[in-house]
Amino acid sequence: MEPRPFTRVAVTFCMACALALPGCNGKSDAAAAADGGAELDPQDVPAPPADGPKLASISEMTPIFERPSTDSPQIGYLRAGAMVARAAQPIGTQGCPAGWYPIRPRGFVCAGDQATTDMNHPTLAVMKVQPRRDAPLPYSYVRAIAPAKLFVWDRSHGAAVREVGRLRARSRVAVVGAWNAMDPEGKMQRLAMTPAGQFVRADDFTPDDTPGFQGIALDERHQLPVAFVVKHGVRAWSIAKGEATRLAELGLLTAVDITGKFRTLGGVRFWQTVDGKWVRHKDVTVARKRGVYPDFAAVPTQKWLDISVVTGVMIAYEGKTPVFATLVSVGQDRLGDPATSASTQLGTFAITVKHMTTSNPGTKPFDDTFDVQDAPWVQELSSGQVLHGAFWHTRFGVENGPGNVQLSPADASRLFAWTDPQLPDGWHGVVASANDGQKTIVLIRK
């Protein structure tokens, strides 16, 4: 899938200047005073209808609270431009003079500096390009040709920007529009805007390719075991009268349905494919169904991911039923000490937070050699490491990177939609809570 060009949004720079980003401190100015708490039971507040009036985010991060109080737990957040259905009237104003609004499907948002009920707010005109939930990548992404500068609008100089940071060469950035503006040297530049309201010079970046690899859904047609081609130059074989003959070449990362039967010729082990051919064991990585299951798999509805650091295979299960198989990249040091090396921590973890995109990678960076802004489909684990989409390489099934579990964009998008907690419409991030029932479990093993 080709990324969209970053000239998608054609609006004036002055409109872009209207996006004011107060930061991610979790409180609007209106809620700065002590809230005193809200004794309301959220279960007593009906969810607003989907076709009701809207509330929109006008901040880089608009927090959603469990109750109408900034002292209550944060259960998710919106991002600038996102709109959600709200109640017609606020439920209260304690700590929020503009009013606490129940939103769909749950939670409360404080209207004010970070959210608005005015659908003509200028920020909403700027942030028309919202992330896509039905595509491998939620935004268009570009790659830095060389070290590049990050800018923000300089309010003291009209349609101009000032430098606030640097990006390393090959850094990846999501973009949502392009404008002409004056750079700090006084030159007019074509600037691309990020979802966070920052800017980069368009000439410093080039559109990035999206790897097309994706795993295989398991059903009556496709069942385990499945073989994945993990090297270049791999061929299928025919075997007759004790002799193996080379056939057509199989593409890198091709998924091959195999029967589970194998034979050995001249010391070489072959797997039989469902169409009667053969593949060499040394040329493929085989995803196999478990023979022994963890205790939590006894619950038929329990969703869990089984990840092998040694093989680079991930299998998604519901109870003891495998539903999806794919290849992932784990830390390049694989079984090293994750506290001191680029390896992936082993253990059984729960998914605690999901972000459609985020620039915060958790305990390890998305990549050691360049920066990634708005990495897609990020799922935080209770260990601090994350699962995320990686569109900057195709080394799936091979150790790669500083230790997080990396998936192809298509696989990351698919699993993000499948795992719990579910991300409600309009939300950019969601936090798992005790009220969500079963949490999706991630088992990372050798």
ZAKE-201651 format. One record per residue (C-alpha): z, x, y; residue in three letters; residue number from 1. Coordinates in steps of 0.001 Angstrom, whole numbers, plus 500000, padded with zeros to 6 digits. Layout:
REM ZAKE-201651
[atom [Z, X, Y], 'ALA', NUM]
...
END
This chain:
REM ZAKE-201651
[atom [500000, 500000, 500000], 'MET', 1]
[atom [498904, 501518, 503331], 'GLU', 2]
[atom [501516, 501543, 506094], 'PRO', 3]
[atom [500778, 499503, 509182], 'ARG', 4]
[atom [499826, 501554, 512263], 'PRO', 5]
[atom [502599, 501966, 514798], 'PHE', 6]
[atom [500502, 500217, 517487], 'THR', 7]
[atom [501334, 496900, 515830], 'ARG', 8]
[atom [503433, 495622, 518748], 'VAL', 9]
[atom [501658, 495593, 522108], 'ALA', 10]
[atom [504236, 494889, 524825], 'VAL', 11]
[atom [505151, 496710, 527976], 'THR', 12]
[atom [507681, 499507, 528013], 'PHE', 13]
[atom [509785, 497590, 530521], 'CYS', 14]
[atom [510324, 494918, 527857], 'MET', 15]
[atom [511364, 497643, 525449], 'ALA', 16]
[atom [513903, 498716, 528035], 'CYS', 17]
[atom [515582, 495335, 527622], 'ALA', 18]
[atom [516980, 496366, 524230], 'LEU', 19]
[atom [520513, 497434, 525025], 'ALA', 20]
[atom [522304, 498996, 522075], 'LEU', 21]
[atom [526086, 499088, 522525], 'PRO', 22]
[atom [526659, 500896, 519228], 'GLY', 23]
[atom [528254, 500038, 515912], 'CYS', 24]
[atom [531914, 499727, 516750], 'ASN', 25]
[atom [532102, 496262, 515187], 'GLY', 26]
[atom [533348, 494527, 518389], 'LYS', 27]
[atom [531626, 493071, 521418], 'SER', 28]
[atom [533185, 493555, 524839], 'ASP', 29]
[atom [534160, 489892, 524760], 'ALA', 30]
[atom [536268, 490546, 521710], 'ALA', 31]
[atom [537947, 493690, 522936], 'ALA', 32]
[atom [541245, 491937, 523468], 'ALA', 33]
[atom [543599, 491397, 520558], 'ALA', 34]
[atom [542379, 488406, 518577], 'ASP', 35]
[atom [545642, 487251, 517162], 'GLY', 36]
[atom [543868, 486263, 513930], 'GLY', 37]
[atom [542312, 482987, 512850], 'ALA', 38]
[atom [544090, 480890, 510268], 'GLU', 39]
[atom [540941, 478960, 509429], 'LEU', 40]
[atom [539948, 478766, 505770], 'ASP', 41]
[atom [536220, 479663, 505665], 'PRO', 42]
[atom [535810, 477295, 502709], 'GLN', 43]
[atom [536576, 474392, 505053], 'ASP', 44]
[atom [533594, 475182, 507282], 'VAL', 45]
[atom [530273, 473763, 506031], 'PRO', 46]
[atom [527231, 476046, 505994], 'ALA', 47]
[atom [524853, 475208, 508854], 'PRO', 48]
[atom [521568, 473605, 507733], 'PRO', 49]
[atom [518577, 475935, 507418], 'ALA', 50]
[atom [516616, 473974, 510035], 'ASP', 51]
[atom [519430, 473997, 512581], 'GLY', 52]
[atom [519646, 475943, 515856], 'PRO', 53]
[atom [519498, 479733, 515696], 'LYS', 54]
[atom [521637, 482704, 516646], 'LEU', 55]
[atom [519954, 486089, 517107], 'ALA', 56]
[atom [521112, 489684, 517090], 'SER', 57]
[atom [520499, 491682, 520282], 'ILE', 58]
[atom [522287, 494815, 519105], 'SER', 59]
[atom [521584, 497630, 516688], 'GLU', 60]
[atom [524311, 496124, 514533], 'MET', 61]
[atom [525848, 492679, 514966], 'THR', 62]
[atom [528839, 492279, 512612], 'PRO', 63]
[atom [529416, 489160, 510545], 'ILE', 64]
[atom [533066, 488386, 509872], 'PHE', 65]
[atom [534715, 486414, 507101], 'GLU', 66]
[atom [536643, 484337, 509672], 'ARG', 67]
[atom [536268, 483860, 513442], 'PRO', 68]
[atom [538285, 486965, 514249], 'SER', 69]
[atom [537466, 490645, 514589], 'THR', 70]
[atom [540644, 491293, 512577], 'ASP', 71]
[atom [539120, 489625, 509506], 'SER', 72]
[atom [536978, 491541, 506981], 'PRO', 73]
[atom [533366, 492285, 507890], 'GLN', 74]
[atom [531095, 490756, 505236], 'ILE', 75]
[atom [527709, 491814, 506549], 'GLY', 76]
[atom [525659, 492429, 509659], 'TYR', 77]
[atom [522489, 491504, 511521], 'LEU', 78]
[atom [520067, 493835, 513246], 'ARG', 79]
[atom [518302, 493450, 516592], 'ALA', 80]
[atom [515769, 490624, 516514], 'GLY', 81]
[atom [517092, 488945, 513384], 'ALA', 82]
[atom [517698, 485213, 513586], 'MET', 83]
[atom [519964, 483062, 511426], 'VAL', 84]
[atom [520808, 479372, 511375], 'ALA', 85]
[atom [524063, 478532, 513177], 'ARG', 86]
[atom [526279, 475579, 513859], 'ALA', 87]
[atom [525374, 473529, 516912], 'ALA', 88]
[atom [528719, 474299, 518566], 'GLN', 89]
[atom [531101, 477263, 518360], 'PRO', 90]
[atom [534194, 476798, 516259], 'ILE', 91]
[atom [536457, 478546, 518737], 'GLY', 92]
[atom [536642, 481140, 521503], 'THR', 93]
[atom [539758, 483164, 520651], 'GLN', 94]
[atom [538843, 486785, 521378], 'GLY', 95]
[atom [535248, 485696, 522019], 'CYS', 96]
[atom [534718, 483772, 525284], 'PRO', 97]
[atom [531088, 482891, 524464], 'ALA', 98]
[atom [532179, 481386, 521154], 'GLY', 99]
[atom [532427, 482077, 517434], 'TRP', 100]
[atom [529501, 480510, 515569], 'TYR', 101]
[atom [529460, 479743, 511848], 'PRO', 102]
[atom [526168, 481040, 510454], 'ILE', 103]
[atom [524211, 480420, 507291], 'ARG', 104]
[atom [525122, 480774, 504505], 'PRO', 105]
[atom [528647, 481960, 505438], 'ARG', 106]
[atom [530582, 483957, 507968], 'GLY', 107]
[atom [531081, 483948, 511733], 'PHE', 108]
[atom [529399, 485805, 514592], 'VAL', 109]
[atom [530705, 486264, 518123], 'CYS', 110]
[atom [528107, 485404, 520753], 'ALA', 111]
[atom [528043, 487820, 523684], 'GLY', 112]
[atom [526847, 491402, 524025], 'ASP', 113]
[atom [525721, 491653, 520406], 'GLN', 114]
[atom [524386, 488163, 519646], 'ALA', 115]
[atom [522819, 485328, 521593], 'THR', 116]
[atom [521921, 481657, 521247], 'THR', 117]
[atom [519166, 482116, 523874], 'ASP', 118]
[atom [515909, 482382, 521944], 'MET', 119]
[atom [514172, 483583, 525141], 'ASN', 120]
[atom [516341, 486708, 525385], 'HIS', 121]
[atom [514082, 489715, 526229], 'PRO', 122]
[atom [515342, 491749, 523269], 'THR', 123]
[atom [513816, 489189, 520911], 'LEU', 124]
[atom [510397, 489677, 522498], 'ALA', 125]
[atom [510646, 493419, 521860], 'VAL', 126]
[atom [511962, 493194, 518305], 'MET', 127]
[atom [509328, 490862, 516913], 'LYS', 128]
[atom [508555, 493190, 514004], 'VAL', 129]
[atom [511280, 492386, 511515], 'GLN', 130]
[atom [511714, 494076, 508112], 'PRO', 131]
[atom [509685, 492662, 505222], 'ARG', 132]
[atom [511720, 491619, 502205], 'ARG', 133]
[atom [508703, 490970, 499957], 'ASP', 134]
[atom [507063, 494417, 500166], 'ALA', 135]
[atom [507808, 497862, 498705], 'PRO', 136]
[atom [508740, 499077, 502198], 'LEU', 137]
[atom [510434, 496922, 504842], 'PRO', 138]
[atom [508855, 498791, 507781], 'TYR', 139]
[atom [505940, 501102, 508515], 'SER', 140]
[atom [506990, 504744, 508240], 'TYR', 141]
[atom [505674, 507915, 509834], 'VAL', 142]
[atom [506197, 511603, 509061], 'ARG', 143]
[atom [506966, 514318, 511621], 'ALA', 144]
[atom [504199, 516921, 511725], 'ILE', 145]
[atom [506583, 519487, 513250], 'ALA', 146]
[atom [510115, 519424, 514665], 'PRO', 147]
[atom [510261, 516385, 516956], 'ALA', 148]
[atom [512423, 514950, 519715], 'LYS', 149]
[atom [514279, 511635, 519786], 'LEU', 150]
[atom [514456, 509699, 523049], 'PHE', 151]
[atom [516193, 506672, 524521], 'VAL', 152]
[atom [515370, 504732, 527663], 'TRP', 153]
[atom [516719, 506438, 530763], 'ASP', 154]
[atom [517999, 503466, 532781], 'ARG', 155]
[atom [518305, 505560, 535941], 'SER', 156]
[atom [514590, 506415, 536027], 'HIS', 157]
[atom [512801, 503131, 535348], 'GLY', 158]
[atom [510061, 503403, 532710], 'ALA', 159]
[atom [511164, 506831, 531506], 'ALA', 160]
[atom [513066, 508286, 528558], 'VAL', 161]
[atom [515581, 511062, 528008], 'ARG', 162]
[atom [516108, 513246, 524957], 'GLU', 163]
[atom [519103, 512478, 522726], 'VAL', 164]
[atom [518367, 514417, 519536], 'GLY', 165]
[atom [515984, 516388, 517358], 'ARG', 166]
[atom [514335, 515729, 513998], 'LEU', 167]
[atom [513276, 518407, 511556], 'ARG', 168]
[atom [509664, 518820, 510480], 'ALA', 169]
[atom [508629, 516334, 507755], 'ARG', 170]
[atom [511341, 513868, 508840], 'SER', 171]
[atom [510616, 510210, 508124], 'ARG', 172]
[atom [511063, 507482, 510713], 'VAL', 173]
[atom [510520, 503725, 510624], 'ALA', 174]
[atom [508578, 502348, 513595], 'VAL', 175]
[atom [508198, 498845, 515025], 'VAL', 176]
[atom [505984, 499267, 518086], 'GLY', 177]
[atom [504397, 501652, 520589], 'ALA', 178]
[atom [504539, 501990, 524386], 'TRP', 179]
[atom [503443, 504294, 527194], 'ASN', 180]
[atom [506301, 505907, 529104], 'ALA', 181]
[atom [507276, 508992, 531097], 'MET', 182]
[atom [508888, 511780, 529091], 'ASP', 183]
[atom [511632, 514061, 530512], 'PRO', 184]
[atom [508936, 516538, 531667], 'GLU', 185]
[atom [507298, 513829, 533782], 'GLY', 186]
[atom [504264, 513343, 531503], 'LYS', 187]
[atom [503029, 509965, 530325], 'MET', 188]
[atom [503334, 509766, 526546], 'GLN', 189]
[atom [502500, 507271, 523819], 'ARG', 190]
[atom [505910, 506538, 522279], 'LEU', 191]
[atom [506717, 504835, 518992], 'ALA', 192]
[atom [509903, 502788, 518859], 'MET', 193]
[atom [512332, 502806, 515944], 'THR', 194]
[atom [514310, 499747, 514767], 'PRO', 195]
[atom [517385, 501310, 516412], 'ALA', 196]
[atom [515709, 501255, 519839], 'GLY', 197]
[atom [515034, 504989, 519994], 'GLN', 198]
[atom [511622, 506549, 520648], 'PHE', 199]
[atom [509487, 509413, 519321], 'VAL', 200]
[atom [506188, 510824, 520580], 'ARG', 201]
[atom [503395, 509189, 518585], 'ALA', 202]
[atom [501391, 512429, 518575], 'ASP', 203]
[atom [504257, 514208, 516759], 'ASP', 204]
[atom [503944, 511912, 513734], 'PHE', 205]
[atom [501412, 510779, 511174], 'THR', 206]
[atom [501473, 507664, 508922], 'PRO', 207]
[atom [503161, 508273, 505568], 'ASP', 208]
[atom [501787, 507332, 502158], 'ASP', 209]
[atom [503693, 505049, 499798], 'THR', 210]
[atom [503988, 506114, 496128], 'PRO', 211]
[atom [502599, 503390, 493883], 'GLY', 212]
[atom [504733, 504006, 490796], 'PHE', 213]
[atom [506798, 501125, 489481], 'GLN', 214]
[atom [508700, 500449, 486295], 'GLY', 215]
[atom [508056, 497754, 483740], 'ILE', 216]
[atom [509588, 494296, 483427], 'ALA', 217]
[atom [510838, 493691, 479899], 'LEU', 218]
[atom [509927, 490387, 478275], 'ASP', 219]
[atom [508166, 489086, 475166], 'GLU', 220]
[atom [505111, 491180, 475997], 'ARG', 221]
[atom [506854, 494426, 476963], 'HIS', 222]
[atom [509941, 495491, 475036], 'GLN', 223]
[atom [511909, 498665, 474491], 'LEU', 224]
[atom [511180, 501382, 473633], 'PRO', 225]
[atom [508785, 502266, 476445], 'VAL', 226]
[atom [507330, 505727, 477077], 'ALA', 227]
[atom [506620, 507094, 480567], 'PHE', 228]
[atom [504167, 509943, 481142], 'VAL', 229]
[atom [506018, 512604, 483127], 'VAL', 230]
[atom [503473, 515442, 483209], 'LYS', 231]
[atom [499896, 515972, 484331], 'HIS', 232]
[atom [497185, 516398, 481721], 'GLY', 233]
[atom [498790, 514189, 479056], 'VAL', 234]
[atom [496430, 512512, 476573], 'ARG', 235]
[atom [496637, 509807, 473984], 'ALA', 236]
[atom [495839, 510808, 470405], 'TRP', 237]
[atom [494358, 509284, 467289], 'SER', 238]
[atom [495663, 510272, 463869], 'ILE', 239]
[atom [493569, 509976, 460722], 'ALA', 240]
[atom [493831, 511766, 457380], 'LYS', 241]
[atom [496651, 513934, 458648], 'GLY', 242]
[atom [494665, 515171, 461657], 'GLU', 243]
[atom [495379, 514458, 465331], 'ALA', 244]
[atom [492457, 514088, 467758], 'THR', 245]
[atom [492686, 514047, 471548], 'ARG', 246]
[atom [491631, 510885, 473350], 'LEU', 247]
[atom [491501, 509861, 477021], 'ALA', 248]
[atom [493903, 511336, 479554], 'GLU', 249]
[atom [496868, 509241, 480655], 'LEU', 250]
[atom [497782, 509183, 484334], 'GLY', 251]
[atom [501038, 510634, 485605], 'LEU', 252]
[atom [503892, 508075, 485490], 'LEU', 253]
[atom [501899, 505669, 483299], 'THR', 254]
[atom [504109, 503336, 481248], 'ALA', 255]
[atom [503072, 503152, 477588], 'VAL', 256]
[atom [504301, 500456, 475196], 'ASP', 257]
[atom [505317, 502083, 471913], 'ILE', 258]
[atom [506355, 500560, 468616], 'THR', 259]
[atom [509349, 502790, 467963], 'GLY', 260]
[atom [507589, 504345, 464961], 'LYS', 261]
[atom [506906, 508072, 464936], 'PHE', 262]
[atom [505491, 510765, 462696], 'ARG', 263]
[atom [505373, 514542, 462679], 'THR', 264]
[atom [502236, 516639, 462227], 'LEU', 265]
[atom [502372, 520432, 462215], 'GLY', 266]
[atom [505855, 520328, 463678], 'GLY', 267]
[atom [504742, 518075, 466547], 'VAL', 268]
[atom [506353, 514659, 466882], 'ARG', 269]
[atom [504172, 511677, 467870], 'PHE', 270]
[atom [505149, 508166, 468987], 'TRP', 271]
[atom [502919, 505274, 467954], 'GLN', 272]
[atom [501658, 503037, 470778], 'THR', 273]
[atom [501274, 499270, 470360], 'VAL', 274]
[atom [497471, 499596, 470456], 'ASP', 275]
[atom [497437, 501970, 467492], 'GLY', 276]
[atom [497199, 505280, 469340], 'LYS', 277]
[atom [499787, 508038, 469568], 'TRP', 278]
[atom [501507, 510107, 472263], 'VAL', 279]
[atom [503322, 513377, 471817], 'ARG', 280]
[atom [507083, 513251, 472221], 'HIS', 281]
[atom [507052, 516329, 474455], 'LYS', 282]
[atom [504654, 514642, 476888], 'ASP', 283]
[atom [506682, 511524, 477600], 'VAL', 284]
[atom [510139, 510252, 478475], 'THR', 285]
[atom [511238, 507387, 476252], 'VAL', 286]
[atom [513407, 504509, 477467], 'ALA', 287]
[atom [515276, 503131, 474452], 'ARG', 288]
[atom [517534, 500161, 473945], 'LYS', 289]
[atom [521184, 500990, 473516], 'ARG', 290]
[atom [522832, 500861, 470120], 'GLY', 291]
[atom [526372, 500819, 471513], 'VAL', 292]
[atom [527301, 498862, 474633], 'TYR', 293]
[atom [530169, 499128, 477123], 'PRO', 294]
[atom [532758, 496357, 476937], 'ASP', 295]
[atom [531554, 494618, 480102], 'PHE', 296]
[atom [528137, 494015, 478493], 'ALA', 297]
[atom [529755, 491397, 476251], 'ALA', 298]
[atom [529422, 488957, 479186], 'VAL', 299]
[atom [525825, 487634, 478946], 'PRO', 300]
[atom [525495, 487160, 482708], 'THR', 301]
[atom [526833, 490584, 483681], 'GLN', 302]
[atom [524179, 492544, 485586], 'LYS', 303]
[atom [524360, 496301, 485163], 'TRP', 304]
[atom [522258, 499432, 485478], 'LEU', 305]
[atom [522259, 502114, 482791], 'ASP', 306]
[atom [521183, 505476, 484265], 'ILE', 307]
[atom [520737, 508666, 482244], 'SER', 308]
[atom [520943, 511836, 484304], 'VAL', 309]
[atom [519412, 513911, 481480], 'VAL', 310]
[atom [516319, 511747, 480927], 'THR', 311]
[atom [515912, 510231, 484401], 'GLY', 312]
[atom [515665, 506735, 482891], 'VAL', 313]
[atom [517162, 503583, 484372], 'MET', 314]
[atom [517405, 500332, 482396], 'ILE', 315]
[atom [518618, 497097, 483987], 'ALA', 316]
[atom [520569, 494784, 481691], 'TYR', 317]
[atom [521929, 491282, 481782], 'GLU', 318]
[atom [524699, 491481, 479235], 'GLY', 319]
[atom [523013, 493155, 476254], 'LYS', 320]
[atom [519501, 492046, 477202], 'THR', 321]
[atom [517326, 494706, 478880], 'PRO', 322]
[atom [515220, 493220, 481683], 'VAL', 323]
[atom [513652, 496217, 483425], 'PHE', 324]
[atom [513008, 499900, 482695], 'ALA', 325]
[atom [511909, 502662, 485034], 'THR', 326]
[atom [512233, 506311, 485998], 'LEU', 327]
[atom [514536, 507605, 488727], 'VAL', 328]
[atom [515216, 510948, 490351], 'SER', 329]
[atom [518752, 512257, 490137], 'VAL', 330]
[atom [520291, 515333, 491759], 'GLY', 331]
[atom [518338, 518523, 491273], 'GLN', 332]
[atom [521403, 520211, 489731], 'ASP', 333]
[atom [521798, 517238, 487345], 'ARG', 334]
[atom [525100, 517934, 485553], 'LEU', 335]
[atom [526664, 520319, 488068], 'GLY', 336]
[atom [529828, 519570, 489990], 'ASP', 337]
[atom [528808, 516826, 492480], 'PRO', 338]
[atom [531475, 518001, 494904], 'ALA', 339]
[atom [529839, 521424, 495275], 'THR', 340]
[atom [526212, 521040, 494218], 'SER', 341]
[atom [523182, 518783, 494381], 'ALA', 342]
[atom [524120, 516760, 491317], 'SER', 343]
[atom [524780, 513109, 490589], 'THR', 344]
[atom [528319, 511968, 489824], 'GLN', 345]
[atom [528838, 510456, 486383], 'LEU', 346]
[atom [530956, 507364, 485802], 'GLY', 347]
[atom [531080, 503586, 486010], 'THR', 348]
[atom [530822, 502203, 489527], 'PHE', 349]
[atom [530329, 498907, 491354], 'ALA', 350]
[atom [527813, 498125, 494086], 'ILE', 351]
[atom [529935, 497652, 497208], 'THR', 352]
[atom [527478, 497379, 500117], 'VAL', 353]
[atom [523727, 496756, 500412], 'LYS', 354]
[atom [521550, 497720, 503379], 'HIS', 355]
[atom [517928, 496689, 503751], 'MET', 356]
[atom [517615, 500004, 505594], 'THR', 357]
[atom [520108, 502517, 506902], 'THR', 358]
[atom [520146, 506014, 508341], 'SER', 359]
[atom [523594, 506716, 506855], 'ASN', 360]
[atom [523208, 508202, 503351], 'PRO', 361]
[atom [526821, 508200, 502216], 'GLY', 362]
[atom [528374, 511310, 500735], 'THR', 363]
[atom [525064, 513170, 500297], 'LYS', 364]
[atom [521936, 513266, 502496], 'PRO', 365]
[atom [518764, 511430, 501554], 'PHE', 366]
[atom [517040, 514824, 501497], 'ASP', 367]
[atom [518234, 518369, 502159], 'ASP', 368]
[atom [515164, 519595, 504017], 'THR', 369]
[atom [514368, 516812, 506505], 'PHE', 370]
[atom [515882, 513746, 508164], 'ASP', 371]
[atom [515323, 510144, 507066], 'VAL', 372]
[atom [515884, 507273, 509459], 'GLN', 373]
[atom [516022, 503772, 507997], 'ASP', 374]
[atom [515816, 504740, 504334], 'ALA', 375]
[atom [514900, 501542, 502457], 'PRO', 376]
[atom [516799, 499396, 499952], 'TRP', 377]
[atom [520068, 501350, 500036], 'VAL', 378]
[atom [522883, 500274, 497712], 'GLN', 379]
[atom [526261, 501944, 498122], 'GLU', 380]
[atom [528415, 502567, 495044], 'LEU', 381]
[atom [532176, 502683, 494833], 'SER', 382]
[atom [531818, 506449, 494244], 'SER', 383]
[atom [530289, 506947, 497706], 'GLY', 384]
[atom [526845, 507882, 496407], 'GLN', 385]
[atom [523890, 505528, 496838], 'VAL', 386]
[atom [520803, 504174, 495147], 'LEU', 387]
[atom [517826, 504085, 497505], 'HIS', 388]
[atom [514066, 503929, 497784], 'GLY', 389]
[atom [512319, 507288, 498250], 'ALA', 390]
[atom [508766, 507074, 499609], 'PHE', 391]
[atom [508425, 510788, 500387], 'TRP', 392]
[atom [507831, 512060, 496820], 'HIS', 393]
[atom [506663, 511016, 493351], 'THR', 394]
[atom [509072, 513086, 491265], 'ARG', 395]
[atom [510500, 510123, 489385], 'PHE', 396]
[atom [511851, 511030, 485979], 'GLY', 397]
[atom [512468, 514558, 487270], 'VAL', 398]
[atom [515575, 515876, 488987], 'GLU', 399]
[atom [515028, 515985, 492737], 'ASN', 400]
[atom [517096, 515854, 495896], 'GLY', 401]
[atom [520756, 516312, 496803], 'PRO', 402]
[atom [522385, 513906, 494348], 'GLY', 403]
[atom [521767, 510256, 495180], 'ASN', 404]
[atom [519766, 508137, 492735], 'VAL', 405]
[atom [516239, 507803, 494097], 'GLN', 406]
[atom [513774, 505090, 493059], 'LEU', 407]
[atom [510173, 504377, 493944], 'SER', 408]
[atom [509886, 501908, 496846], 'PRO', 409]
[atom [508599, 499110, 494567], 'ALA', 410]
[atom [511440, 499613, 492078], 'ASP', 411]
[atom [514073, 499922, 494799], 'ALA', 412]
[atom [512877, 496685, 496391], 'SER', 413]
[atom [512884, 494865, 493050], 'ARG', 414]
[atom [516380, 495995, 492093], 'LEU', 415]
[atom [517732, 495312, 495584], 'PHE', 416]
[atom [516667, 491675, 495199], 'ALA', 417]
[atom [518121, 491487, 491662], 'TRP', 418]
[atom [521554, 493075, 492096], 'THR', 419]
[atom [524614, 491372, 493541], 'ASP', 420]
[atom [525752, 490684, 496156], 'PRO', 421]
[atom [522603, 488902, 497272], 'GLN', 422]
[atom [521409, 489576, 500821], 'LEU', 423]
[atom [521178, 486263, 502717], 'PRO', 424]
[atom [518078, 485448, 504763], 'ASP', 425]
[atom [518153, 487119, 508158], 'GLY', 426]
[atom [520956, 489526, 507252], 'TRP', 427]
[atom [520312, 493278, 507238], 'HIS', 428]
[atom [523385, 494264, 505256], 'GLY', 429]
[atom [525950, 492580, 503028], 'VAL', 430]
[atom [529367, 493664, 501721], 'VAL', 431]
[atom [530578, 492768, 498234], 'ALA', 432]
[atom [533783, 490757, 498357], 'SER', 433]
[atom [536348, 489392, 495921], 'ALA', 434]
[atom [534811, 485942, 496390], 'ASN', 435]
[atom [531417, 487030, 495064], 'ASP', 436]
[atom [532381, 486791, 491395], 'GLY', 437]
[atom [530830, 489372, 489082], 'GLN', 438]
[atom [529778, 492603, 490767], 'LYS', 439]
[atom [526750, 494524, 489588], 'THR', 440]
[atom [527920, 497596, 487671], 'ILE', 441]
[atom [526172, 500969, 487691], 'VAL', 442]
[atom [526816, 503220, 484697], 'LEU', 443]
[atom [525702, 506830, 485269], 'ILE', 444]
[atom [525919, 509001, 482165], 'ARG', 445]
[atom [524451, 512115, 480644], 'LYS', 446]
END
